[in-house]
Amino acid sequence: MAKNGSKQRPKARLTGKSLGRPEGISGEETRERLMEVAATLFAREGYRGVSLAEIAGAAGISAPAIYNHFGSKDDLFIETAINIFEEIKEAIAQAAAVPGTWHTKLAQVLTACEELYREDAVLQRFGSVFEVEAARDPERFAGVRQKQRELDLVFHDIVTHAVATGGLPKTTDVKMTGDLLTSLIMGGIASRTLTSPSKSDHKKLVAAFKLLLGIDAQESSSNVTQLSNRSAS
């Protein structure tokens, strides 16, 4: 799924012959397209505010054909949630893997948060919709919660590294501190982006987090170069 909103969203087919799958598009591409469209519609209308038929129409396929890919709206919502949280986790984990101090790692995590930004706020809004549904039925969304916990583990590793290198006291509770970092950074950025959605506001928000965590501009800039060189190799 697109991270930065650069890919144009498919529009609903209002006229013409209804197709089970758009010509030249593979089954896997259609499935991916359905999840992209579903993320946008669920984020905008909520889980209960959109039907499978509407998602199919916006993706440019016939309503019955959606069942070739997802057995129900529940299945589509859950798979979309897992896909989104996996995308976020991979971006954050890659950023945190850069060598250096724990501040170095946090600087890269915050830079990754900036790169995940989308003007339509789909990631943030979908996350809010998911939390509402998961609170209503925790058992139903246990698999998605497991995917979210994988993101917590990335922050646990950052705290573990900080303790091992003397950045934090050896008495630090790794789990509690890591969970707090996850909530502070991921939850804080998502929440503020919903109320201040412009790109400039988002950049200021990330810069404020770096300042709050004691990450200076020079260290952050240097680490961006390190990560770019590492990715190129």
Backbone bond lengths (Angstrom), bond angles and torsions (degrees), N, CA, C in turn:
res aa  C-N    CA-C-N  psi(-1)  N-CA   C-N-CA  omega(-1)  CA-C   N-CA-C  phi
1 M - - - 1.459 - - 1.520 110.03 -
2 A 1.300 118.22 148.80 1.450 121.35 -176.93 1.510 110.46 -68.83
3 K 1.332 116.75 139.88 1.458 121.47 -178.71 1.506 111.90 -94.79
4 N 1.293 115.91 -31.14 1.457 117.58 -169.69 1.515 113.89 -113.78
5 G 1.359 116.17 6.32 1.458 119.36 175.97 1.511 113.24 77.30
6 S 1.386 117.59 10.89 1.449 119.12 -176.20 1.521 112.01 -75.08
7 K 1.359 116.79 -26.79 1.452 119.90 179.77 1.520 110.10 -77.72
8 Q 1.323 116.53 131.64 1.469 119.80 -178.63 1.515 110.18 -68.58
9 R 1.307 116.71 133.18 1.461 121.08 179.73 1.523 110.61 -71.70
10 P 1.351 117.50 137.97 1.452 119.85 177.25 1.513 111.23 -65.05
11 K 1.337 116.07 144.03 1.457 121.01 -179.44 1.520 110.35 -101.98
12 A 1.316 115.46 154.69 1.462 120.36 -179.92 1.523 110.47 -64.29
13 R 1.353 115.21 143.00 1.460 120.56 175.62 1.525 108.13 -83.58
14 L 1.300 117.15 111.72 1.459 120.58 -176.57 1.513 112.37 -96.19
15 T 1.328 117.03 -21.56 1.462 120.69 179.93 1.519 108.67 -138.52
16 G 1.330 115.39 170.42 1.458 119.59 175.54 1.511 111.79 90.95
17 K 1.322 114.92 177.19 1.454 122.08 -176.57 1.519 110.93 -70.31
18 S 1.332 116.50 134.57 1.459 120.70 177.41 1.512 109.47 -77.28
19 L 1.319 116.27 132.94 1.454 121.02 -175.98 1.525 110.57 -116.13
20 G 1.342 115.84 145.80 1.451 120.07 173.48 1.511 110.25 -70.75
21 R 1.330 117.21 -34.68 1.454 122.12 176.74 1.514 107.99 -149.90
22 P 1.350 118.84 132.06 1.456 119.59 179.25 1.524 111.16 -57.24
23 E 1.335 116.68 140.57 1.449 121.92 -177.21 1.521 111.22 -57.97
24 G 1.337 116.05 134.45 1.448 120.83 177.66 1.513 114.80 83.20
25 I 1.330 118.07 3.46 1.460 122.28 -178.99 1.521 109.00 -108.82
26 S 1.335 116.63 128.32 1.459 120.93 -179.37 1.525 110.52 -74.75
27 G 1.339 115.41 166.25 1.458 119.97 177.71 1.515 112.29 -60.09
28 E 1.335 116.42 -40.05 1.462 120.53 -179.84 1.529 110.93 -67.39
29 E 1.318 116.71 -39.30 1.463 120.41 177.89 1.526 111.00 -65.79
30 T 1.343 115.76 -37.95 1.460 119.40 177.66 1.521 110.76 -64.90
31 R 1.327 116.53 -41.82 1.464 121.00 177.66 1.524 111.01 -60.80
32 E 1.331 116.76 -44.00 1.459 121.26 178.41 1.529 110.74 -63.42
33 R 1.313 115.24 -41.58 1.467 120.68 179.51 1.522 110.83 -62.83
34 L 1.318 116.30 -41.39 1.462 120.46 178.83 1.528 111.14 -62.29
35 M 1.327 116.86 -40.73 1.462 119.58 179.48 1.526 111.64 -68.69
36 E 1.325 117.27 -36.10 1.472 119.76 176.56 1.526 110.61 -63.31
37 V 1.333 115.34 -47.99 1.466 119.55 -179.74 1.524 110.29 -64.99
38 A 1.334 116.26 -41.50 1.468 119.93 179.77 1.521 110.92 -61.38
39 A 1.323 117.48 -41.96 1.465 120.49 179.44 1.523 110.50 -58.78
40 T 1.323 116.37 -43.91 1.459 120.66 -179.64 1.532 111.52 -64.73
41 L 1.323 116.25 -46.05 1.468 119.59 -176.98 1.524 112.27 -71.78
42 F 1.336 117.25 -41.92 1.464 119.37 176.66 1.528 110.38 -62.18
43 A 1.326 116.92 -39.74 1.463 121.12 -179.75 1.521 111.08 -64.21
44 R 1.319 115.77 -36.88 1.466 120.33 -176.23 1.516 112.73 -84.50
45 E 1.339 117.40 -39.79 1.466 121.12 -171.78 1.522 113.82 -108.38
46 G 1.324 117.98 -11.46 1.459 120.77 -174.58 1.520 110.88 85.39
47 Y 1.319 116.39 164.12 1.462 120.31 -177.46 1.529 111.47 -61.48
48 R 1.299 116.65 -42.32 1.464 120.76 -175.13 1.519 113.13 -83.80
49 G 1.310 116.69 -6.81 1.455 120.04 -175.60 1.510 115.26 -96.09
50 V 1.333 117.61 3.90 1.457 120.32 -178.31 1.526 109.54 -139.10
51 S 1.332 116.41 144.49 1.461 121.50 -178.97 1.524 110.49 -106.80
52 L 1.321 116.16 163.59 1.466 121.11 175.97 1.520 110.63 -60.93
53 A 1.318 116.88 -37.46 1.463 120.44 180.00 1.528 110.83 -62.62
54 E 1.329 116.72 -39.92 1.466 120.14 178.50 1.527 111.05 -66.51
55 I 1.318 116.71 -39.51 1.467 120.50 178.40 1.518 109.84 -64.97
56 A 1.335 116.63 -44.56 1.456 120.59 179.06 1.525 110.69 -60.31
57 G 1.321 116.81 -44.92 1.457 120.66 -179.71 1.515 112.13 -61.81
58 A 1.336 116.57 -42.38 1.461 120.25 179.85 1.518 111.89 -67.62
59 A 1.352 116.42 -25.53 1.463 120.96 178.35 1.519 112.08 -87.22
60 G 1.334 116.56 -8.12 1.460 120.24 176.95 1.507 114.50 84.71
61 I 1.349 117.99 25.16 1.460 120.41 176.28 1.527 109.06 -125.57
62 S 1.325 116.22 167.49 1.461 119.97 178.74 1.525 109.80 -74.21
63 A 1.327 116.08 152.46 1.458 120.52 -178.37 1.534 112.82 -59.21
64 P 1.348 119.48 -44.96 1.468 118.35 -179.95 1.523 113.21 -63.08
65 A 1.350 116.95 -29.46 1.466 120.38 -176.09 1.519 112.77 -67.63
66 I 1.332 117.90 -20.43 1.462 119.68 -179.29 1.526 110.98 -63.91
67 Y 1.347 116.05 -25.69 1.460 120.04 -179.45 1.531 112.35 -73.47
68 N 1.322 117.28 -9.95 1.462 120.08 172.23 1.528 110.85 -72.60
69 H 1.323 116.47 -15.75 1.460 121.10 -175.35 1.522 113.15 -117.44
70 F 1.340 116.43 -33.34 1.460 120.49 -178.80 1.524 108.73 -139.91
71 G 1.334 115.91 133.69 1.451 119.87 -176.01 1.515 114.61 -74.55
72 S 1.326 117.12 -21.53 1.463 121.09 -177.16 1.524 109.54 -161.79
73 K 1.320 115.82 171.06 1.465 119.97 176.04 1.524 109.90 -64.65
74 D 1.335 116.30 -36.59 1.461 120.65 176.15 1.525 110.99 -56.76
75 D 1.342 115.47 -48.08 1.471 120.15 -179.31 1.524 111.11 -59.57
76 L 1.323 116.15 -43.99 1.463 120.47 -179.21 1.529 110.46 -65.52
77 F 1.314 117.63 -42.85 1.462 121.24 -179.96 1.525 110.76 -63.08
78 I 1.322 116.62 -45.32 1.467 120.67 -178.30 1.525 111.00 -66.41
79 E 1.322 117.43 -44.59 1.465 120.30 179.15 1.529 111.36 -63.99
80 T 1.323 116.08 -37.63 1.461 120.29 177.57 1.525 110.30 -65.19
81 A 1.326 117.12 -42.40 1.464 121.14 178.72 1.524 110.80 -62.77
82 I 1.322 116.71 -45.71 1.471 120.30 179.15 1.517 110.38 -61.31
83 N 1.330 116.48 -41.62 1.462 121.26 179.78 1.535 111.31 -62.37
84 I 1.319 116.53 -43.81 1.467 120.97 -179.60 1.525 110.95 -65.60
85 F 1.335 117.33 -47.28 1.460 119.66 -177.56 1.531 111.61 -69.24
86 E 1.323 116.86 -31.18 1.465 119.70 175.03 1.525 110.18 -66.89
87 E 1.319 116.48 -41.41 1.465 121.80 178.28 1.529 110.75 -60.10
88 I 1.312 116.02 -45.19 1.465 120.60 179.47 1.520 110.70 -66.00
89 K 1.340 116.41 -45.17 1.468 120.49 -178.89 1.520 111.86 -61.02
90 E 1.332 117.07 -42.47 1.457 120.46 -179.64 1.527 111.17 -63.78
91 A 1.326 116.58 -41.59 1.471 120.06 179.77 1.527 110.88 -64.58
92 I 1.334 116.87 -42.29 1.456 120.88 -178.47 1.529 110.54 -71.15
93 A 1.338 117.25 -40.46 1.464 120.84 -179.95 1.522 111.21 -64.30
94 Q 1.322 117.46 -41.31 1.459 120.69 177.81 1.524 110.47 -62.69
95 A 1.319 116.20 -41.81 1.459 120.47 179.65 1.529 110.88 -64.48
96 A 1.329 117.04 -42.01 1.463 121.51 -177.18 1.518 112.99 -72.34
97 A 1.331 117.26 -14.43 1.470 121.10 -177.57 1.526 112.66 -79.46
98 V 1.331 118.35 -6.40 1.460 120.78 -179.65 1.530 109.35 -64.04
99 P 1.341 118.94 139.01 1.459 120.14 178.76 1.524 112.15 -68.85
100 G 1.344 115.50 154.23 1.458 119.64 177.94 1.512 112.06 134.34
101 T 1.315 116.33 -164.79 1.457 121.64 -179.93 1.526 110.04 -75.04
102 W 1.329 114.36 173.40 1.471 116.46 178.44 1.525 110.57 -69.13
103 H 1.326 117.54 -27.28 1.461 120.22 174.13 1.527 110.40 -67.06
104 T 1.343 116.13 -36.42 1.461 120.39 175.29 1.524 110.13 -58.12
105 K 1.322 115.12 -46.40 1.458 120.50 -178.62 1.529 111.40 -64.85
106 L 1.329 116.09 -42.90 1.464 119.41 179.22 1.529 111.12 -65.40
107 A 1.332 116.60 -35.60 1.469 119.69 177.34 1.519 110.36 -60.34
108 Q 1.333 116.24 -42.12 1.458 119.83 -179.81 1.520 111.87 -71.08
109 V 1.328 116.70 -35.74 1.466 120.44 176.16 1.526 110.07 -60.83
110 L 1.313 116.74 -44.05 1.460 120.43 -179.96 1.525 111.01 -67.22
111 T 1.321 116.98 -36.15 1.467 119.89 175.49 1.528 110.10 -64.04
112 A 1.336 116.54 -40.49 1.466 120.46 177.49 1.524 110.70 -62.79
113 C 1.330 117.09 -38.11 1.471 120.45 177.24 1.522 110.29 -61.20
114 E 1.316 115.87 -37.53 1.456 120.02 178.35 1.529 110.57 -65.78
115 E 1.345 116.40 -38.74 1.468 120.61 -178.87 1.522 111.83 -72.51
116 L 1.334 116.83 -24.42 1.472 120.58 178.00 1.529 111.96 -78.02
117 Y 1.316 116.30 -9.23 1.467 120.68 -176.44 1.522 111.96 -59.00
118 R 1.323 114.96 139.78 1.465 122.22 173.78 1.504 108.59 -135.29
119 E 1.328 116.33 135.55 1.464 119.95 -177.79 1.530 112.41 -63.72
120 D 1.340 116.92 -28.25 1.460 118.04 179.94 1.529 112.45 -82.12
121 A 1.359 116.76 -2.97 1.474 122.77 175.44 1.524 112.89 56.47
122 V 1.330 117.48 30.10 1.459 120.23 -178.46 1.526 111.74 -61.15
123 L 1.332 117.79 -45.34 1.460 119.79 -177.83 1.520 111.08 -59.91
124 Q 1.336 116.65 -44.38 1.458 120.50 -178.39 1.527 111.29 -69.25
125 R 1.329 116.71 -45.63 1.458 120.07 -177.63 1.527 111.32 -68.47
126 F 1.312 116.66 -40.16 1.460 118.86 177.96 1.530 109.52 -63.14
127 G 1.329 117.10 -40.43 1.456 120.17 177.72 1.513 112.16 -58.57
128 S 1.318 116.98 -39.86 1.467 121.11 178.39 1.524 111.30 -65.86
129 V 1.336 116.37 -42.34 1.467 120.65 177.94 1.522 109.99 -62.47
130 F 1.333 116.29 -43.08 1.463 119.97 179.70 1.528 111.07 -60.43
131 E 1.326 117.66 -44.21 1.467 120.50 -177.74 1.523 111.01 -60.76
132 V 1.315 117.34 -37.86 1.467 120.89 177.93 1.523 110.31 -63.40
133 E 1.329 116.67 -47.48 1.474 120.54 -178.82 1.522 111.60 -67.36
134 A 1.337 116.99 -39.60 1.459 120.67 -179.11 1.524 111.31 -67.28
135 A 1.327 117.38 -33.60 1.464 120.58 177.24 1.526 110.87 -66.39
136 R 1.330 117.14 -32.12 1.470 121.13 179.75 1.530 111.88 -73.73
137 D 1.335 116.55 -32.33 1.464 120.02 -174.95 1.527 109.73 -148.19
138 P 1.337 118.42 77.68 1.461 121.81 -175.90 1.529 113.83 -58.17
139 E 1.322 116.89 -39.09 1.465 119.92 -176.74 1.529 111.16 -63.83
140 R 1.300 115.86 -38.56 1.466 121.38 -178.36 1.525 111.89 -62.54
141 F 1.321 116.41 -30.26 1.465 120.18 -176.05 1.526 112.79 -110.65
142 A 1.329 116.51 24.42 1.467 120.52 -178.26 1.529 111.77 -60.09
143 G 1.337 117.38 -37.35 1.461 120.88 -179.90 1.517 112.40 -65.08
144 V 1.327 116.20 -36.72 1.464 120.19 178.52 1.524 109.68 -71.05
145 R 1.328 117.03 -38.53 1.458 120.64 177.40 1.530 110.88 -60.22
146 Q 1.327 116.23 -37.47 1.460 120.07 177.86 1.519 110.27 -62.26
147 K 1.314 117.07 -40.07 1.463 121.03 177.58 1.526 110.41 -64.69
148 Q 1.316 117.36 -38.71 1.466 120.50 176.73 1.528 110.99 -64.13
149 R 1.342 116.88 -37.33 1.467 119.99 -179.89 1.528 111.75 -64.89
150 E 1.332 117.06 -26.86 1.460 119.85 176.37 1.529 110.76 -63.08
151 L 1.330 116.51 -33.18 1.460 119.97 175.47 1.533 110.24 -68.32
152 D 1.331 117.41 -39.99 1.463 120.53 176.17 1.525 110.45 -56.02
153 L 1.329 116.97 -39.68 1.464 120.94 -177.09 1.525 112.02 -64.69
154 V 1.321 117.05 -30.73 1.467 120.28 176.16 1.529 109.81 -61.95
155 F 1.327 116.17 -43.32 1.464 120.15 179.27 1.530 111.38 -72.73
156 H 1.336 117.28 -31.83 1.468 119.92 173.78 1.525 109.62 -60.04
157 D 1.329 116.91 -41.48 1.467 120.91 -179.65 1.531 111.29 -64.61
158 I 1.321 116.86 -37.36 1.468 120.42 177.56 1.528 109.91 -63.18
159 V 1.323 116.97 -43.99 1.467 120.76 179.20 1.529 110.48 -66.18
160 T 1.326 116.95 -41.39 1.474 120.96 177.33 1.522 110.30 -58.27
161 H 1.329 116.40 -43.04 1.465 121.67 177.90 1.527 110.09 -62.95
162 A 1.322 117.31 -40.99 1.463 121.30 179.58 1.523 111.13 -62.61
163 V 1.328 116.83 -41.98 1.465 120.95 179.17 1.531 110.10 -66.23
164 A 1.339 116.23 -44.00 1.469 120.74 -176.85 1.523 112.77 -65.99
165 T 1.332 116.84 -29.09 1.469 120.63 -176.86 1.529 112.78 -101.74
166 G 1.323 116.96 7.63 1.459 120.76 176.46 1.514 115.05 85.08
167 G 1.337 116.73 6.74 1.458 119.42 179.24 1.509 113.15 -74.47
168 L 1.333 116.72 -24.98 1.462 122.73 176.45 1.528 108.40 -134.28
169 P 1.324 118.43 154.71 1.465 120.93 -179.12 1.527 112.23 -61.07
170 K 1.325 116.29 152.10 1.469 120.91 179.73 1.524 111.71 -66.82
171 T 1.311 116.79 -18.13 1.476 120.77 179.37 1.533 112.12 -84.10
172 T 1.327 117.66 1.55 1.470 121.27 -177.68 1.524 110.89 -61.22
173 D 1.315 117.07 133.38 1.464 122.58 173.09 1.526 107.33 -79.00
174 V 1.339 115.77 103.57 1.464 120.95 -172.55 1.526 111.78 -61.16
175 K 1.327 116.80 -46.00 1.462 119.87 -176.67 1.532 110.88 -64.85
176 M 1.317 115.89 -49.42 1.468 118.72 -177.03 1.530 110.80 -64.22
177 T 1.329 116.78 -42.68 1.463 120.38 -179.20 1.525 110.78 -67.73
178 G 1.334 116.65 -40.45 1.464 120.38 178.03 1.516 111.80 -64.79
179 D 1.337 116.42 -43.17 1.466 120.24 178.27 1.528 110.65 -62.31
180 L 1.337 115.91 -39.04 1.463 120.21 179.49 1.529 110.62 -65.39
181 L 1.324 117.04 -40.68 1.464 120.70 177.22 1.526 110.87 -61.90
182 T 1.336 116.11 -42.61 1.464 120.05 178.03 1.521 110.71 -57.81
183 S 1.328 115.70 -49.59 1.465 120.16 -178.51 1.520 111.65 -65.69
184 L 1.324 115.58 -41.79 1.465 120.33 -177.31 1.522 110.98 -64.10
185 I 1.329 116.46 -49.17 1.464 120.14 -174.94 1.522 111.55 -80.36
186 M 1.338 117.42 -56.99 1.462 120.52 -175.10 1.530 111.25 -70.06
187 G 1.325 116.77 -47.58 1.456 119.76 -179.87 1.518 112.45 -68.83
188 G 1.332 116.03 -40.86 1.462 119.70 -178.98 1.508 112.65 -64.76
189 I 1.331 116.42 -45.27 1.466 119.99 179.88 1.523 110.60 -65.49
190 A 1.326 116.70 -43.47 1.464 119.63 -179.82 1.526 111.00 -61.66
191 S 1.329 116.38 -44.75 1.463 120.72 -178.38 1.520 111.84 -63.96
192 R 1.324 117.01 -47.10 1.463 120.21 -177.95 1.522 111.76 -69.14
193 T 1.338 116.94 -32.15 1.462 119.48 179.22 1.525 111.25 -65.12
194 L 1.328 116.91 -31.86 1.461 120.17 178.71 1.526 111.36 -66.39
195 T 1.333 116.53 -33.53 1.462 119.59 -178.53 1.529 112.25 -92.92
196 S 1.337 116.76 -22.62 1.473 121.72 177.82 1.523 108.11 -131.67
197 P 1.340 117.55 77.36 1.460 121.48 -166.48 1.529 117.09 -81.24
198 S 1.327 118.64 -7.31 1.465 118.25 -175.26 1.518 111.37 -69.64
199 K 1.332 115.79 155.13 1.456 121.44 -179.97 1.527 111.05 -59.90
200 S 1.316 117.46 -41.11 1.463 120.80 -179.44 1.523 111.13 -65.60
201 D 1.345 116.82 -39.50 1.463 120.48 177.21 1.525 110.81 -63.18
202 H 1.339 114.98 -39.57 1.463 119.48 -178.82 1.526 110.32 -64.94
203 K 1.307 117.24 -42.88 1.470 121.41 179.13 1.540 110.12 -63.31
204 K 1.319 117.11 -39.80 1.462 120.88 178.01 1.526 110.50 -65.15
205 L 1.338 116.21 -37.15 1.453 121.20 179.45 1.521 110.90 -63.83
206 V 1.329 116.54 -45.85 1.461 120.98 178.88 1.527 109.85 -63.13
207 A 1.328 116.97 -42.42 1.463 121.13 178.63 1.531 110.82 -61.60
208 A 1.341 116.66 -38.47 1.468 120.75 179.07 1.519 111.11 -65.69
209 F 1.328 117.11 -38.84 1.461 120.82 177.13 1.530 110.44 -63.32
210 K 1.323 116.88 -42.35 1.463 120.45 179.25 1.528 110.19 -62.15
211 L 1.318 116.47 -40.95 1.459 120.72 177.98 1.522 110.37 -64.49
212 L 1.323 116.50 -44.37 1.458 121.89 -179.09 1.524 111.55 -61.19
213 L 1.332 116.23 -36.60 1.462 121.46 -177.70 1.525 112.64 -90.57
214 G 1.324 116.45 5.72 1.457 119.86 176.00 1.508 114.40 75.45
215 I 1.326 116.98 29.57 1.459 121.71 -179.91 1.512 107.84 -101.85
216 D 1.348 116.85 112.91 1.462 118.14 -177.45 1.516 110.91 -82.86
217 A 1.319 116.06 163.01 1.464 122.60 -174.98 1.514 112.10 -62.61
218 Q 1.352 116.92 -36.20 1.459 119.98 -177.92 1.516 111.03 -66.08
219 E 1.354 117.35 -44.79 1.458 121.42 179.09 1.520 110.11 -62.77
220 S 1.338 116.77 -44.47 1.452 120.90 -179.22 1.521 111.23 -61.34
221 S 1.341 117.84 -43.80 1.457 122.33 -179.77 1.510 111.13 -64.46
222 S 1.330 116.24 -41.67 1.459 121.04 179.37 1.508 111.19 -63.31
223 N 1.337 116.41 -37.75 1.453 120.34 -177.54 1.518 112.07 -72.66
224 V 1.334 117.05 -30.58 1.461 120.17 175.68 1.524 109.38 -60.68
225 T 1.336 116.69 -41.95 1.463 121.08 178.73 1.513 110.51 -63.61
226 Q 1.348 116.59 -42.83 1.462 120.40 178.84 1.518 111.37 -59.33
227 L 1.324 116.91 -45.75 1.453 121.01 -177.49 1.530 110.74 -66.91
228 S 1.329 117.48 -38.08 1.467 121.57 179.24 1.532 110.22 -64.49
229 N 1.343 116.17 -43.03 1.463 120.51 179.63 1.521 110.61 -65.72
230 R 1.348 115.07 -38.14 1.469 120.34 180.00 1.524 111.03 -66.30
231 S 1.319 116.62 -40.86 1.464 120.75 179.34 1.520 111.08 -66.80
232 A 1.345 116.54 -37.69 1.455 121.00 -178.48 1.529 111.69 -66.44
233 S 1.354 115.37 -32.52 1.467 119.41 -179.59 1.516 111.08 -78.59
